[in-house]
Amino acid sequence: MDLTTRYMGLDLENPLVASASPLNADVEYLRRLEDAGAAAVVLPSLFEEQIEAEAARYDHLTSVSAESAPEARSYCAEPAGYSVGPHAYLDLVRRASTALDIPVIASLNGTTDEGWLSYASAIEAAGAKGLELNVYFIPADLSLSGAEVEQRYLDIVRRVRATVSIPIAVKLNPYFSAVGNMARALEGAGADALVLFNRFYQPDIDLGRLELLLDLQLSHPNEIRLPLLWIGLLSGRVQASLAATTGVTTADEVIKYLLVGADVVMTTSALLRHGATHMTLLLRDLEAWLSARQFSSVRQMRGLMSRQRLPEAPAFERANYIKIVQSYHR
Amino acid sequence: MVTTLAEALGRGTRSSLPRVVGGRYGIASKNFTPAMVKAAFDELAKTDGDGRCAARAGFTLGIDDDVSHTSLTVDPTFSIERADVTRAVFYGLGADGTVGANKNTVQIIAEDAGLCAQGYFVYDSHKSGAQTVSHLRFGPDPIKAPYLIADAGFVACHQFGFLARQDVLNVAAHGGVFLLNSPYGPDDVWDQLPRSLQSEIVAKRLRFFVIDASKVARDVGLGARTNTVLQTCFFAISGVLRRAAAIAHIKAAIRKSYGRKGDAVVAKNFAAVDGTLERLFEVAVPAAVTARRDRPAVVPATAPDFVRRVTAPMLAGRGDDLPVSLIPADGTFPSGTSAYEKRNIAAEVPEWREDLCIQCGQCSFVCPHSVIRSRYYHEDRLAAAPASFKSAPVNARGYPDARFTLQFYVEDCTGCGLCVEACPAVSPREPGVRAINMAAKEPLLAGERSNLAFFETLPVNDRARVDFANVRGVQFLEPLFEFSGACAGCGETPYLKLLSQLFGDRAQIANATGCSSIYGANLPVTPWTKDREGRGPAWSNSLFEDNAEFGLGFRLAADQHLELARTLLRGLAPVVGSELVERILAAPQIHESEIRAQRIRVAELKTRLLNEDSETARALLSVVDHLVRRSIWIVGGDGWAYDIGYGGLDHVLASGRDVNVLVLDTEVYSNTGGQASKATPLGAVAKFASAGKRVARKDLALQAIAYGNVYVAQVAMGANPQHTLDAFREAEAYPGTSLILAYSQCIAHGIDMRFGMKQQDLAVASGYWPLLRYDPAMRSIGENPFRLDSPRPTIPFKDYAYNEIRYSALAGVRPEEAATLLVRAQAAVTEKYRQYEDLAALDGSRFQPGVHRLGEPAYLKSSARIAWT
């Protein structure tokens, strides 16, 4: 069975990619993912804001009571050679790239122009095969227009594109007025791939303590419909590779995403729930499904149910909506 | 031999030899100036009628000796300072970075400007809010001036608050410059100055500059660190270097100092430099003084005589002016003087919401500076309360007419926030609001002063009516350790406060050198204090290495005095009454109530003895207080207990004597800046272990347990305050040697100290710091003496450790090594917990029989001694 695919210019053994998760910061775990069949891994995001916050915290805590007493110039010991910065992350990129045969894709979330560019360059120099731009941005400023938000995304992609030569992917959120148009614009700005979609962490409330809860909720299969819709709409209509993420629990979701045209399917929640070896099950079940329908490769089935390939294309659009609503009332 | 010869010459017995005149100077680091040298030479030049040297032998310089009258007269105006030397004095706080900036300045001027430079830095001994005074000289030739600057051409005061307490301009030279960090601008600042300061500015014709450096620093995100701002001002005003060159040098120094802390920190400091000069203003000094008010008194007029005459001048920075006659002859300083310091170092202080409070006492239990006090009282007393005074009904049964008040000593608070984090009471209607919340101090200050004045008129709650077997009750016990100079959020001092609350009125404390000896006796004040009856801990610091022996000596002396008292008492039975004597001799003294009863008996005995005119009665009176059981405590940090004083500690643990050892375990030598001790855990970075410690910490608890008859407890009040309270009471009641290992968070760990108690909780939850007690008394009744008091680990070691820079920073520089150490550290934690679990599961007979020292005093043979059951 030929499971190979091509994603952001990288040839992959199969379409399963382990998306960014905290566990991916452990090279041993990444090795296990590779052994279990992952075709590529995305490292957890390097957050510029976090680096800045850590720098400020480190500065504050190591300066407490410094130069205040004759007995001691400072109190908090610092390891020799320590300097604040993304060193640990870059080291992870280096170690993962050396240890794995599959491509290692880094992920970056910047807050300043300088941060996006300098960290992107450093990540490329550290050996990442690709870079995912995790533009996690909530436009809480009510004076920002949609056009300004879009421009922010495009500026970031354009600048990073001009700075690095490795392929770049953009992790999108689904809240643009015209996702398709935005996808095309991002492609024009230099994105080699689009990852649909980023999940914004949304707060809950602890009613007992009247506190906001910022806990992480893992995704569920019923969340695949929005990315499924947009990948189906974009497949074949943009040149950039398409990655599906969110809600992948079993091979069913993998197959569905591939059917609407995803080049790769990413999963984190299932791996967090079931461990790295779950990747093997996904792959086995994908293969079984393909064999049962006598497909000899992933390419044969990919995009079969995209808007472009379906005989009734409007099913993806308003007609689909009407159908769903009607079926619900029945 | 030299001394003998000098004395022979000094006496003039060898007229053919030159006469040697000796004197004392520089005693206790006193300044020794050219004017004093001149005074010595002037003295040598004195002759008698026959032309022979008439200089006074044994003179004193630098101290006003009004007892032996040996001081020489010194001309304060005499100076040999060169005109081509720039002299500058800077008053700052440790926290504002003044010293660090001045060290950079010295380096810039010496290395880059080709001048010769000298820097000397004077510190007070507070761990929080410490004042620093920097003395800097710059000139074209090497500077040989090993004395403080008395006539500075540039004086900078980096904290406006200093003006109210001390005269910062007494070192200013005529025609010099005064730079003030001021919240008031050039048009308003003059009216805010005390009269004497205005007078000095006018009289010395000083040029006067102001900048709101605190605002500049805040605006660029540097918080309280005003150092780069004020350093820039110094260079701009002083003209030591050309302005542009100076700024370039300052920025280079910033990059050097802060480069490893990241570009953002460097950028903030650059922004501070760039934003400085446009906010630096010269004040148009009026021709005459206009202020009507001068500095307020340093201490209130109601303060004790010693505090007004000795402590207050020292607080005002005039300690060197005190004459010998005012200094206690035996070196004993009165206790309870920190209450007069009112350092006002916190911008934010806790504020009480009486409607939300559940009166649990957790806040006052964890407060490191004893600034939270609780009292309950009859509601009628509120008739005299100021309108702003807060109270709530006592929320316990049996107090129908009683009110409860939680009062904060806001002027003594360091603003650490531990109390807020400890508060379990949250508002059901207001998000984020608890029964204690931090609030800006300034708007509260006046009201809190009058509230406090009223609160102090309320009677201290009677110990006999307080159940201090639980944390809630402890809040009503008067702390006899208060307002120390320890760090904000210190993890050690809450334990000392607890000790003082429970046993302070009869405690003798031997304190090893370390943080606790520094904040325990912050000259000129001491935080150890006494209760309303005049009783409080007697405290002393011997050395680092002999503290255990020093404290054991307290026990031996107390036992000797006790035996003497008992012998004399028996002999006086026919005189003072045999019934009273028998009751005193047979009295059990373990429980608080028993000790209270004994105090009453001894008071009665004293009354009877005072009516007896005999040597024996007088002899007994001199030792009679020993008939009330002393509580002997040996206190120190891990540097003392695990390392430097360990031999002595081991000796004391093996002695079986009734002493209580409290180890304030910060796992490093905190006082000297965080060097590794044998208590430093595996994987943690410390000085002398900059690559992370490679061996696990010494298990002092198990070592002590090995003796079989030592009471041992390992506690962490942030994890379980009730366990800490129980352990302290059991240890003190145990009639033998006791050892308490108390987890203490420290700034050397690299944590936000506001969350120090939560970090203690995580230490226990991870299994790193299991709570345990080993009670030999349990063995003597056949039970297992070892109790593991904390549950199995619920979080991995990393979730505790990586909150602290001492662990996490290593991962930033050597991640693989850090990962390896983390795995080993986790394994060590897991194995240690299993070992403890195994011990806790053993049958009691598997432990050493607990054998007490033979011939123990009768008071320990009480049937009621089992306070721990």
Interface residues (C-beta under 8 A of the other chain):
Chain A: I51 E52 A55 A56 R57 Y58 D59 H60 L61 T62 S63 V64 S65 A66 E67 S68 A69 P70 E71 A72 R73 S74 Y75 C76 A77 E78 P79 A80 G81 Y82 S83 V84 G85 H87 A88 D91 L92 R95 R209 L210 E211
Chain B: L93 G94 A95 G97 T98 V99 G100 K103 F121 Y123 S125 K127 S128 A130 T132 G221 G223 R225 Y258 G259 R260 K261 G262 D263 A264 V265 V426 S427 P428 R429 E430 P431 G432 C487 V668 S670 N671 T672 G673 G674 V685 A686 K687 A689 S690 A691 G692 C746 I747 A748 H749 G750 I751 D752 M753 I805 R806 A809 L810 A811 G812 V813 R814 P815 E816
